[in-house]
Amino acid sequence: MGGIKLFKSLIFGYVRSIYQDIMKAVVIGGSGATGRELVSQLLEDSRFEEVLVLLRKPFFGKRERLTEVVVDFEHLEDYKHYIQGDVAFSCLGTTLKAAGSKEAQWRVDHDYQLAFASLAKENGVKSFVLLSAVGAHEDASFFYNKMKGTLERNIRKLGFLQLVIVQPGGIERPNSDRLGEKIFIHLLKFSNALGLFKRYAPIATDRLAKAMLASFFAFREPDKVVSLDEIWRISQ
């Protein structure tokens, strides 16, 4: 098993050495708090010649090197020809309140992202970076953690040459109108100040996006889970 991982790492390093100056990134979840930060950082990074974002409706406007594609996520396969590039980033997600039910949230957070990953793999995308969450596990008791863990497991099965799974704790969104989230982040910060729950320390979306992008370049493993400590370190 170790030999296979080493071989994949060497091949990935070779592929990146060829394409590192002409890379293309494809993104879903780009209109979300973390996703929009990621798209902005990708556009500022000279290593990417094109950033393609799949969205439900136009969001960014005209920007150099940016391509927006409005899609119906219920029929993502109809847009398969757009899902091509060197790396795919998935930041898609919703809340239970916004979705209206656990089934609807699962559809967005699991099914849409898995469909995106599957189409990317079929189109030869070598690297996939997934925004997940700390505590994600397919056997978790909590619905959210179980959903995220099941998605991680199913994307692993696709066999990307490079898979990076970023697992933050709380996410501090600027100008958030989610009252429950604001209270949760405030309590987390208070607990962290007392030395408690540091595993769930909240991180700002711009820094989290920076960690996602940096992880793509820093980790060559075929299956890398980026912990909160590593997120803080790599986003300096």
C-alpha positions, 0 to 999 in steps of 0.5 A: 500500500505504501508503494502505491502511495509513493508511486502516485506521489511521484507521478503527481509531482511529474504531472504538476511540474509540467502544468504548474504554469498553465493550470486551470481550476474548476470550482463549485460553491463559489458564491458561498462565504468561503468559495468566493474568497477562494475564487478571488485568491485563485484569480490573483494567483498567476499559476492559474490561467483560468478559473471556471465556476459552476453556479446556480445564477450569475454572481461574480460579473466579468473578471479576467481569467474567470468563466462563470457557467450557470448550471442546474445541479439536478442535471449536472451531467449535462454540463460535464464538458465544462468540468475539466482542468488540473484541480477541482475545488468543492466548497458547496454546502447549505444549512438545514434551515435553508434546505428545509429538511435533512433530505434536501440538505443531503442532496446539496451537501452530499449528492451534488458534490459527489456528482461533481467529483465523479464527473471531474474524475471521468474527465481526467481531473487529477486533483480534488480539494474538498471542504469538509468539517472536523468530526466528519465520519460515516458512522457519526451520531450527528447527522451533519458529521455523518453526511460529511463523512459519507461524502469523504468516503465516497469521494475517496472511492473515486481514486483521484491522483491527489485528494485533499480534504480540509476539515475546519472547526467553526467557520467565521463568515463576514457579515453573517446573518445567521443568528445561531451561527453568530452565537455559536462562534461567540461561544466557541471563542469564549471557550477557546479563551478558557482553553476549551474546544480548541479543536473547533476554533473558528477560522475566517473564510479568507484564511480558510480559502487560503488553506485550501489553495495552499493545501493543493500545492503543499500535499502530494499524498493521494489521500490527505486530511488537513487538520485544524492545526495544519489549516492554521499553519499552512494559511499563515 
